[in-house]
Structures are given as C-alpha cells and as structure tokens.
Amino acid sequence: MAISVGDKLPEVTLVKATENGPEQVSSSEYFAGKRVALFSVPGAFTPTCSARHLPGYVEKAAELKAKGVDEIAATAVNDAFVMGAWNKAAGSEDITMLADGNGDFAEAVGLTMDGSGFGMGKRGQRYSMIVEDGVVKELNVEAPGDFSVSSAEHMLGQL
C-alpha cells in the first residue's frame, strides 16, 4: 500500500552522496525538523530524469527555498556513486542525492515499479512529495510514462 498525505515516512537507511563518499543516514534523522522537497526518479542518467526532472529542480531551487523549503532531495534506486556522479554532471549543490540502492525506501513507501522490460529491474516510481518533520504533506505520483505532477513547477504551486 502506498504512503499517503499525513503519513510519517517509514524508518529506512538511505545513502547520501557526499564529497567525502557515501554516508549512511536514517530517514527519520534526515527528514527530522525540516521541510524537504523530495523527488524520486526511476534512474539517474535516464532520459526524462536527466533532461527534465533534475534540471527543473536545479533551476527552481532558489524559488523553492524562498517558499520555505529547507532542503531539496532526489532519490532513485541507484547507488551513491551513481547519484553523486549524476549530481556532478547535471545537478547542483542545492540538491541532496539520497541513494536507495536496494530499493528499500521505494518499497517501504509503496512506490515501486517494475522496469524489467527495460532491463532496469525493480525501481522507484516517478513522484514528488513535500515532507515536514518526517510527515508527508503533499504527494504527487506520476502515471506511467508521464512527467508533470512531480515537477518542480508543480511543487512550487503547492507551497
């Protein structure tokens, strides 16, 4: 069952991509006491994710922060090295990369997809959420193949 607005995020270990290498972080610690704009992509370096999703959050980072977002985070079922490389290639210091290498977070929030037909295996769906102190305040899950409600522009309209 998918997570809903008003639910607390489940306790899962994510791996934050940092300049000093991968750093394990619990979801409860990472999301505690702040307002986070979180977006999920099926995979780093994939076409829509790289051409539209991440660039939108990079471009709108200052506007999101001006509307009260403390951090902007991206997650994908990729390892921290891939997420770090993606951020260096197309991201910015305004985006925190949270690797979900085994898909534990995607599974725990009930937002997985089967990318086996594309050779990708189990992945996280494309979505965005606004999380305040670990509680989901807004949740925007895309229909398969779509890209609109998980965009930075859509999220700005919710703040």
Phi, psi and chi 1 to 4 in degrees:
 res  aa     phi    psi   chi1   chi2   chi3   chi4
   1 MET       -  134.0 -175.9  167.9  176.4      -
   2 ALA   -75.4  148.6      -      -      -      -
   3 ILE   -61.1  153.8 -162.6  161.0      -      -
   4 SER  -129.8  164.4  -60.5      -      -      -
   5 VAL   -58.1  134.4  171.0      -      -      -
   6 GLY    97.1  -15.0      -      -      -      -
   7 ASP   -80.4  148.5  -69.7  -11.1      -      -
   8 LYS   -83.0  140.4 -173.0  162.1 -175.5   62.3
   9 LEU   -63.4  142.6  -71.3  177.5      -      -
  10 PRO   -71.0  157.4   22.4  -28.6      -      -
  11 GLU   -79.4  114.6  178.5   61.2   32.9      -
  12 VAL  -144.9  148.7  175.4      -      -      -
  13 THR   -90.2  126.6  -61.2      -      -      -
  14 LEU  -111.2  168.0  -64.7  159.3      -      -
  15 VAL  -122.9  116.6 -178.1      -      -      -
  16 LYS   -84.8  129.6 -173.4  173.1  162.1 -179.1
  17 ALA   -81.4  119.3      -      -      -      -
  18 THR  -125.2  169.0   73.0      -      -      -
  19 GLU   -61.6  -27.0  -71.3 -176.1   11.7      -
  20 ASN   -93.3   10.4  -61.2  -37.3      -      -
  21 GLY   105.0 -176.3      -      -      -      -
  22 PRO   -63.7  140.6  -19.8   31.2      -      -
  23 GLU  -134.5  116.8  174.8 -173.7  -51.0      -
  24 GLN   -69.4  140.2  -71.9 -167.2  -13.1      -
  25 VAL  -145.5  136.8   59.5      -      -      -
  26 SER   -80.6  146.2   74.9      -      -      -
  27 SER   -61.5  -38.2   54.1      -      -      -
  28 SER   -64.0  -38.6   60.4      -      -      -
  29 GLU   -72.2  -43.7  -71.8  175.8   16.7      -
  30 TYR   -63.1  -43.0  178.6   78.1      -      -
  31 PHE   -89.8   -3.7  -69.2   97.8      -      -
  32 ALA   -68.2  133.3      -      -      -      -
  33 GLY    68.9   17.6      -      -      -      -
  34 LYS  -146.6  165.6   56.2 -172.5  161.2 -170.9
  35 ARG  -103.3  118.9 -172.3 -177.1 -147.3 -170.9
  36 VAL  -118.9  131.8  179.4      -      -      -
  37 ALA   -93.4  108.7      -      -      -      -
  38 LEU  -109.1  132.5  174.6   69.0      -      -
  39 PHE  -129.7  145.9   65.7  101.0      -      -
  40 SER  -117.6  138.3  170.6      -      -      -
  41 VAL  -124.6  151.9  -62.4      -      -      -
  42 PRO   -62.8  -28.4  -25.7   35.8      -      -
  43 GLY  -173.8  139.4      -      -      -      -
  44 ALA   -60.7  146.1      -      -      -      -
  45 PHE    68.6    4.6  -67.5  107.0      -      -
  46 THR   -79.7  157.7   57.5      -      -      -
  47 PRO   -53.4  -62.0  -27.7   35.8      -      -
  48 THR   -65.1  -38.1  -59.4      -      -      -
  49 CYS   -61.7  -41.9  -54.6      -      -      -
  50 SER   -84.6  -32.7  -70.0      -      -      -
  51 ALA   -84.1  -29.0      -      -      -      -
  52 ARG  -129.8  -45.1  -61.9  175.6   62.9 -157.2
  53 HIS   -68.8  -62.1 -145.8  164.7      -      -
  54 LEU   -60.4  -45.7  178.1   58.4      -      -
  55 PRO   -58.4  -34.1  -26.0   35.1      -      -
  56 GLY   -63.1  -41.4      -      -      -      -
  57 TYR   -72.3  -34.5  -80.2   90.7      -      -
  58 VAL   -63.4  -47.8  170.5      -      -      -
  59 GLU   -64.6  -35.4 -179.2 -176.4  -47.6      -
  60 LYS   -99.9    8.4  -57.9  -69.5 -174.9 -173.2
  61 ALA   -56.2  -47.7      -      -      -      -
  62 ALA   -63.3  -39.0      -      -      -      -
  63 GLU   -66.8  -41.0  -68.8  175.1   60.9      -
  64 LEU   -62.7  -44.1  -72.6  162.7      -      -
  65 LYS   -67.6  -34.4  -70.3 -177.2  176.5 -174.0
  66 ALA   -65.8  -23.2      -      -      -      -
  67 LYS   -95.5   14.7  -72.1 -160.8  169.8 -158.8
  68 GLY   101.1    8.2      -      -      -      -
  69 VAL   -81.8  126.4  168.3      -      -      -
  70 ASP   -81.9  -37.9  -61.5  -53.3      -      -
  71 GLU  -143.4  149.5  -84.9 -159.4   58.6      -
  72 ILE  -114.7  126.7  -57.9  164.3      -      -
  73 ALA  -129.8  143.1      -      -      -      -
  74 ALA  -114.0  142.4      -      -      -      -
  75 THR  -132.9  149.8 -171.7      -      -      -
  76 ALA  -158.7  157.9      -      -      -      -
  77 VAL   -81.9   74.4  179.4      -      -      -
  78 ASN  -141.9  163.0  -71.8  117.1      -      -
  79 ASP   -80.9  166.6   63.4   65.9      -      -
  80 ALA   -64.8  -28.6      -      -      -      -
  81 PHE   -68.9  -42.6  -61.7  105.4      -      -
  82 VAL   -65.8  -44.6  169.0      -      -      -
  83 MET   -62.7  -40.2  -65.3  -64.2  -75.8      -
  84 GLY   -64.8  -42.1      -      -      -      -
  85 ALA   -65.5  -38.2      -      -      -      -
  86 TRP   -64.3  -41.0 -168.7   40.1      -      -
  87 ASN   -65.5  -40.0 -157.4   26.1      -      -
  88 LYS   -65.6  -37.1  -76.4 -178.5 -177.0  168.0
  89 ALA   -77.6  -36.7      -      -      -      -
  90 ALA  -139.3   -2.8      -      -      -      -
  91 GLY  -100.1 -146.8      -      -      -      -
  92 SER  -163.1  171.4   77.2      -      -      -
  93 GLU   -67.1  -14.6  -68.6 -179.4   10.2      -
  94 ASP   -77.4  -12.1  -69.9  -45.1      -      -
  95 ILE  -110.7  126.8  -48.5  -66.1      -      -
  96 THR   -95.1  127.9  -60.6      -      -      -
  97 MET   -95.1  120.0  -65.6  -66.0 -178.8      -
  98 LEU  -112.5  102.7  -63.4  175.3      -      -
  99 ALA   -75.3  137.2      -      -      -      -
 100 ASP  -123.1   58.1 -175.6   22.0      -      -
 101 GLY   -50.0  -37.9      -      -      -      -
 102 ASN   -98.1   -0.2  -65.0  -36.2      -      -
 103 GLY    76.5   16.9      -      -      -      -
 104 ASP   -63.6  -41.8  -65.1  -21.5      -      -
 105 PHE   -67.7  -48.1 -175.4   75.1      -      -
 106 ALA   -56.3  -42.8      -      -      -      -
 107 GLU   -66.0  -44.8 -172.9   74.7   36.2      -
 108 ALA   -65.0  -33.0      -      -      -      -
 109 VAL   -90.3   -1.1  -63.3      -      -      -
 110 GLY    71.8   29.2      -      -      -      -
 111 LEU  -124.6   56.2  -67.6  169.8      -      -
 112 THR   -98.0  164.7   60.3      -      -      -
 113 MET  -141.6  158.2   61.0  167.9  -94.8      -
 114 ASP  -101.7  106.6 -177.2    1.0      -      -
 115 GLY   -98.7   19.0      -      -      -      -
 116 SER   -58.2  -33.5  -61.6      -      -      -
 117 GLY   -63.9  -18.2      -      -      -      -
 118 PHE  -110.3    9.9  -55.9  101.9      -      -
 119 GLY    74.6   21.5      -      -      -      -
 120 MET  -106.6  -11.4  -64.0  172.1   65.8      -
 121 GLY    67.0 -155.7      -      -      -      -
 122 LYS   -73.9  130.1 -177.9 -178.8   80.4  171.0
 123 ARG  -134.2  174.3  -64.5  -67.2  177.0  127.9
 124 GLY   -88.9  146.0      -      -      -      -
 125 GLN   -68.5  165.9  -68.9 -177.8   42.3      -
 126 ARG   -84.2  119.5 -175.3 -179.1  -52.0  -79.5
 127 TYR  -157.2  170.7   65.5   84.4      -      -
 128 SER  -138.6  156.4   67.6      -      -      -
 129 MET  -151.6  151.2   62.4  173.6   73.2      -
 130 ILE  -103.7  124.3  -63.5  169.8      -      -
 131 VAL  -118.5  125.2 -179.2      -      -      -
 132 GLU  -116.7  117.1  -67.5 -178.6   15.8      -
 133 ASP    50.1   41.9 -164.4   23.5      -      -
 134 GLY    85.0    0.0      -      -      -      -
 135 VAL  -110.1  134.6  176.3      -      -      -
 136 VAL   -73.4  119.2  178.4      -      -      -
 137 LYS  -100.4  -32.5  -63.5  -62.1 -178.2  179.4
 138 GLU  -139.3  144.0  -62.0  -74.3  -12.4      -
 139 LEU  -141.5  125.4  176.3   61.5      -      -
 140 ASN  -129.2  101.1  -49.2  -66.5      -      -
 141 VAL  -103.2  127.3 -178.8      -      -      -
 142 GLU   -76.7  147.5  -62.6  -74.2    1.5      -
 143 ALA   -71.0  153.0      -      -      -      -
 144 PRO   -52.4  130.0  -27.4   35.9      -      -
 145 GLY    82.5   -7.2      -      -      -      -
 146 ASP   -92.2  160.3  -77.6   -4.5      -      -
 147 PHE  -148.7   99.3  173.9   68.4      -      -
 148 SER  -154.6  -59.3   61.2      -      -      -
 149 VAL   -74.0  -12.7  -60.4      -      -      -
 150 SER   -97.9    5.7   65.2      -      -      -
 151 SER   -75.2  159.2   69.8      -      -      -
 152 ALA   -62.0  -37.5      -      -      -      -
 153 GLU   -61.8  -44.2  -67.5   81.4    5.2      -
 154 HIS   -63.6  -43.3 -176.0   82.1      -      -
 155 MET   -62.3  -39.4 -173.8  174.3  -81.2      -
 156 LEU   -57.8  -37.4  -85.2  168.6      -      -
 157 GLY   -67.9  -18.0      -      -      -      -
 158 GLN   -91.2  -11.5  -65.3 -180.0  -51.7      -
 159 LEU   -92.2      -  -64.2  170.5      -      -
